[in-house]
Amino acid sequence: MLTLAQRFLNFKAPYLNTLNSVVFPFYVLHQSALIILCFMLRPFNFCPVVELFLITVGTWGACAAITLVVMRSEALARY
């Protein structure tokens, strides 16, 4: 597996720098977004499939929105 990954996934692309810089904020934010979203959806008693979809899309959306706001903010992006 490592040999195949080295052979086929070892390349440079302009978007990789951006994606690499976004991984850590997603990692930090996803647990908080997940817990808050689950807490907010609890009273609605959706079926499990709908609830899974809403939690997945909502967590990704919240993390993406917060990350984009922080990256575009002059004061926050410095640190």
Biotite code that builds the C-alpha atoms (Angstrom):
import biotite.structure as struc

atoms = struc.array([
    struc.Atom([0.000, 0.000, 0.000], chain_id="A", res_id=1, res_name="MET", atom_name="CA", element="C"),
    struc.Atom([2.772, 2.430, 0.877], chain_id="A", res_id=2, res_name="LEU", atom_name="CA", element="C"),
    struc.Atom([4.563, 1.701, -2.400], chain_id="A", res_id=3, res_name="THR", atom_name="CA", element="C"),
    struc.Atom([1.387, 2.320, -4.402], chain_id="A", res_id=4, res_name="LEU", atom_name="CA", element="C"),
    struc.Atom([0.702, 5.526, -2.499], chain_id="A", res_id=5, res_name="ALA", atom_name="CA", element="C"),
    struc.Atom([4.271, 6.706, -3.080], chain_id="A", res_id=6, res_name="GLN", atom_name="CA", element="C"),
    struc.Atom([3.989, 5.902, -6.779], chain_id="A", res_id=7, res_name="ARG", atom_name="CA", element="C"),
    struc.Atom([0.560, 7.361, -7.561], chain_id="A", res_id=8, res_name="PHE", atom_name="CA", element="C"),
    struc.Atom([-0.090, 9.979, -4.877], chain_id="A", res_id=9, res_name="LEU", atom_name="CA", element="C"),
    struc.Atom([3.289, 11.712, -4.742], chain_id="A", res_id=10, res_name="ASN", atom_name="CA", element="C"),
    struc.Atom([2.697, 14.911, -6.708], chain_id="A", res_id=11, res_name="PHE", atom_name="CA", element="C"),
    struc.Atom([2.592, 18.656, -6.199], chain_id="A", res_id=12, res_name="LYS", atom_name="CA", element="C"),
    struc.Atom([-0.573, 20.600, -6.889], chain_id="A", res_id=13, res_name="ALA", atom_name="CA", element="C"),
    struc.Atom([-1.506, 24.204, -6.092], chain_id="A", res_id=14, res_name="PRO", atom_name="CA", element="C"),
    struc.Atom([-4.643, 23.228, -4.181], chain_id="A", res_id=15, res_name="TYR", atom_name="CA", element="C"),
    struc.Atom([-2.762, 20.908, -1.786], chain_id="A", res_id=16, res_name="LEU", atom_name="CA", element="C"),
    struc.Atom([-1.288, 23.819, 0.193], chain_id="A", res_id=17, res_name="ASN", atom_name="CA", element="C"),
    struc.Atom([-4.763, 25.252, 0.746], chain_id="A", res_id=18, res_name="THR", atom_name="CA", element="C"),
    struc.Atom([-6.240, 21.898, 1.705], chain_id="A", res_id=19, res_name="LEU", atom_name="CA", element="C"),
    struc.Atom([-3.367, 21.172, 4.081], chain_id="A", res_id=20, res_name="ASN", atom_name="CA", element="C"),
    struc.Atom([-3.908, 24.490, 5.848], chain_id="A", res_id=21, res_name="SER", atom_name="CA", element="C"),
    struc.Atom([-7.624, 23.737, 6.304], chain_id="A", res_id=22, res_name="VAL", atom_name="CA", element="C"),
    struc.Atom([-7.232, 20.260, 7.846], chain_id="A", res_id=23, res_name="VAL", atom_name="CA", element="C"),
    struc.Atom([-6.305, 21.439, 11.354], chain_id="A", res_id=24, res_name="PHE", atom_name="CA", element="C"),
    struc.Atom([-9.194, 23.928, 11.767], chain_id="A", res_id=25, res_name="PRO", atom_name="CA", element="C"),
    struc.Atom([-11.642, 21.238, 10.642], chain_id="A", res_id=26, res_name="PHE", atom_name="CA", element="C"),
    struc.Atom([-10.122, 18.825, 13.134], chain_id="A", res_id=27, res_name="TYR", atom_name="CA", element="C"),
    struc.Atom([-10.445, 21.326, 15.970], chain_id="A", res_id=28, res_name="VAL", atom_name="CA", element="C"),
    struc.Atom([-13.955, 22.518, 15.101], chain_id="A", res_id=29, res_name="LEU", atom_name="CA", element="C"),
    struc.Atom([-15.729, 19.324, 14.095], chain_id="A", res_id=30, res_name="HIS", atom_name="CA", element="C"),
    struc.Atom([-16.314, 17.944, 17.585], chain_id="A", res_id=31, res_name="GLN", atom_name="CA", element="C"),
    struc.Atom([-17.860, 21.148, 18.907], chain_id="A", res_id=32, res_name="SER", atom_name="CA", element="C"),
    struc.Atom([-20.010, 21.570, 15.805], chain_id="A", res_id=33, res_name="ALA", atom_name="CA", element="C"),
    struc.Atom([-21.114, 17.943, 16.020], chain_id="A", res_id=34, res_name="LEU", atom_name="CA", element="C"),
    struc.Atom([-22.143, 18.152, 19.684], chain_id="A", res_id=35, res_name="ILE", atom_name="CA", element="C"),
    struc.Atom([-24.011, 21.452, 19.236], chain_id="A", res_id=36, res_name="ILE", atom_name="CA", element="C"),
    struc.Atom([-25.821, 20.180, 16.148], chain_id="A", res_id=37, res_name="LEU", atom_name="CA", element="C"),
    struc.Atom([-26.822, 16.911, 17.844], chain_id="A", res_id=38, res_name="CYS", atom_name="CA", element="C"),
    struc.Atom([-28.110, 18.843, 20.829], chain_id="A", res_id=39, res_name="PHE", atom_name="CA", element="C"),
    struc.Atom([-30.145, 21.148, 18.579], chain_id="A", res_id=40, res_name="MET", atom_name="CA", element="C"),
    struc.Atom([-31.644, 18.295, 16.511], chain_id="A", res_id=41, res_name="LEU", atom_name="CA", element="C"),
    struc.Atom([-32.565, 16.127, 19.506], chain_id="A", res_id=42, res_name="ARG", atom_name="CA", element="C"),
    struc.Atom([-36.117, 17.492, 20.069], chain_id="A", res_id=43, res_name="PRO", atom_name="CA", element="C"),
    struc.Atom([-37.187, 16.893, 16.452], chain_id="A", res_id=44, res_name="PHE", atom_name="CA", element="C"),
    struc.Atom([-36.959, 13.052, 16.548], chain_id="A", res_id=45, res_name="ASN", atom_name="CA", element="C"),
    struc.Atom([-36.019, 12.609, 12.888], chain_id="A", res_id=46, res_name="PHE", atom_name="CA", element="C"),
    struc.Atom([-35.596, 9.109, 11.510], chain_id="A", res_id=47, res_name="CYS", atom_name="CA", element="C"),
    struc.Atom([-31.966, 7.897, 11.787], chain_id="A", res_id=48, res_name="PRO", atom_name="CA", element="C"),
    struc.Atom([-31.160, 8.315, 8.084], chain_id="A", res_id=49, res_name="VAL", atom_name="CA", element="C"),
    struc.Atom([-32.375, 11.913, 7.960], chain_id="A", res_id=50, res_name="VAL", atom_name="CA", element="C"),
    struc.Atom([-30.665, 12.721, 11.241], chain_id="A", res_id=51, res_name="GLU", atom_name="CA", element="C"),
    struc.Atom([-27.369, 11.250, 10.000], chain_id="A", res_id=52, res_name="LEU", atom_name="CA", element="C"),
    struc.Atom([-27.613, 13.301, 6.798], chain_id="A", res_id=53, res_name="PHE", atom_name="CA", element="C"),
    struc.Atom([-28.401, 16.531, 8.669], chain_id="A", res_id=54, res_name="LEU", atom_name="CA", element="C"),
    struc.Atom([-25.622, 16.008, 11.181], chain_id="A", res_id=55, res_name="ILE", atom_name="CA", element="C"),
    struc.Atom([-23.056, 15.174, 8.500], chain_id="A", res_id=56, res_name="THR", atom_name="CA", element="C"),
    struc.Atom([-23.943, 18.064, 6.205], chain_id="A", res_id=57, res_name="VAL", atom_name="CA", element="C"),
    struc.Atom([-24.388, 20.475, 9.113], chain_id="A", res_id=58, res_name="GLY", atom_name="CA", element="C"),
    struc.Atom([-21.040, 19.589, 10.684], chain_id="A", res_id=59, res_name="THR", atom_name="CA", element="C"),
    struc.Atom([-19.184, 19.988, 7.401], chain_id="A", res_id=60, res_name="TRP", atom_name="CA", element="C"),
    struc.Atom([-21.027, 23.221, 6.615], chain_id="A", res_id=61, res_name="GLY", atom_name="CA", element="C"),
    struc.Atom([-20.378, 24.748, 10.030], chain_id="A", res_id=62, res_name="ALA", atom_name="CA", element="C"),
    struc.Atom([-16.687, 23.812, 9.943], chain_id="A", res_id=63, res_name="CYS", atom_name="CA", element="C"),
    struc.Atom([-16.311, 25.161, 6.392], chain_id="A", res_id=64, res_name="ALA", atom_name="CA", element="C"),
    struc.Atom([-18.079, 28.424, 7.213], chain_id="A", res_id=65, res_name="ALA", atom_name="CA", element="C"),
    struc.Atom([-16.077, 29.072, 10.376], chain_id="A", res_id=66, res_name="ILE", atom_name="CA", element="C"),
    struc.Atom([-12.806, 28.148, 8.670], chain_id="A", res_id=67, res_name="THR", atom_name="CA", element="C"),
    struc.Atom([-13.495, 30.478, 5.726], chain_id="A", res_id=68, res_name="LEU", atom_name="CA", element="C"),
    struc.Atom([-14.416, 33.357, 8.048], chain_id="A", res_id=69, res_name="VAL", atom_name="CA", element="C"),
    struc.Atom([-11.243, 32.877, 10.080], chain_id="A", res_id=70, res_name="VAL", atom_name="CA", element="C"),
    struc.Atom([-9.026, 32.542, 6.988], chain_id="A", res_id=71, res_name="MET", atom_name="CA", element="C"),
    struc.Atom([-10.440, 35.741, 5.469], chain_id="A", res_id=72, res_name="ARG", atom_name="CA", element="C"),
    struc.Atom([-10.205, 37.747, 8.681], chain_id="A", res_id=73, res_name="SER", atom_name="CA", element="C"),
    struc.Atom([-7.044, 39.833, 8.887], chain_id="A", res_id=74, res_name="GLU", atom_name="CA", element="C"),
    struc.Atom([-6.894, 39.813, 12.681], chain_id="A", res_id=75, res_name="ALA", atom_name="CA", element="C"),
    struc.Atom([-7.492, 36.081, 13.109], chain_id="A", res_id=76, res_name="LEU", atom_name="CA", element="C"),
    struc.Atom([-5.481, 34.763, 10.156], chain_id="A", res_id=77, res_name="ALA", atom_name="CA", element="C"),
    struc.Atom([-2.221, 36.177, 11.531], chain_id="A", res_id=78, res_name="ARG", atom_name="CA", element="C"),
    struc.Atom([-2.181, 33.775, 14.442], chain_id="A", res_id=79, res_name="TYR", atom_name="CA", element="C"),
])
